[in-house]
Amino acid sequence: MPRRELRDARIIVTGASSGIGAALAEALAARGAKLVVTARREALLQQLAAKIRSAGGAVEYVVGDITDEAVRRAVVDRAISKFGGLDVLVNNAGVGAFGRFDEADPARLRQLFEVDFFAALELTRLALPTLKQGNRPAIVNVGSILGRRALPLASEYCAAKFALRGFSEALRMELAQSGVDVLLVSPGTTDTGFFTSALEMKAKLPWRKEGARQGMTPEATAAAIVVALEKGRSEVIPGVGPKLLALAERFVPGLVDRAMRRYL
């Protein structure tokens, strides 16, 4: 018996125009959830909404930048006005930046943290009063395996994901008495447009092979998130490779350090 029934659950998904966000929205809609999805690219959101509706799903979309307070408020207000409340918040929106830290403009760090960290925290803060009144409420923070083990040439992205992990762990304890679960998702490389949409790509990434399939599919990652959400888990690490990296970092961190140096 699942801990959380997703049929009729009222769910917000940010960063839903493509990649993990779009795949997760479709997977949740297939479970019977009622969705509010948001992203900056209106045409892709329209396509996603049309696909979900054609399959009989319920979905609303809000176009805008999640770092904008007005957009965050509009997303929560839409869930309340259209579905009567909120049961699950999925903070999925994110962006990357790659290159040596000592060669980066300080503005890059601030822009990345605005999307990957501050927007998620402020949307959570805004949504919590409504979530606390929801049915088996939960917050899903989509982080990264790089929030457990950092890689060179991605220092700022790793820092943001470490911060999101710390926030998730602390918030989980703070909300335990209120009944709001916090699920941290720590995926590895996923076959999306993440790298092509990065804020900057100032280094060739040795672990990334151009033209080759990159890691798990968004659909496989989304399926793992849905199962973890239904089962009430506190963290999910989709994929074998990321799980092995997390274990290696825990038990043989020095060996991982030496292995990572070859990426420089």
Buried (B, 14 or more C-beta within 10 A) or exposed (E): EEEBBBEEBBBBBBBBBBBBBBBBBBBBBBBBBBBBBBBBEEEBBEBBBEBBEEEEBBBBBBBBBBBEEEBBBBBBBBBBEBBEEBBBBBBBBBBBBBBEEEEBEEEBBEBBBBBBBBBBBBBBEBBBEBBEEBBBBBBBBBBBBBBBBBBBBBBBBBBBBBBBBEBBEEBBEEBEEEEBBBBBBBBBBBBBEBBEEBBBBBBEBEEEEEEEEBBBBBBBBBBBBBBBBBEEBEBBBBBEBBBEBBEBBEEEEEEBEEEBEEEE
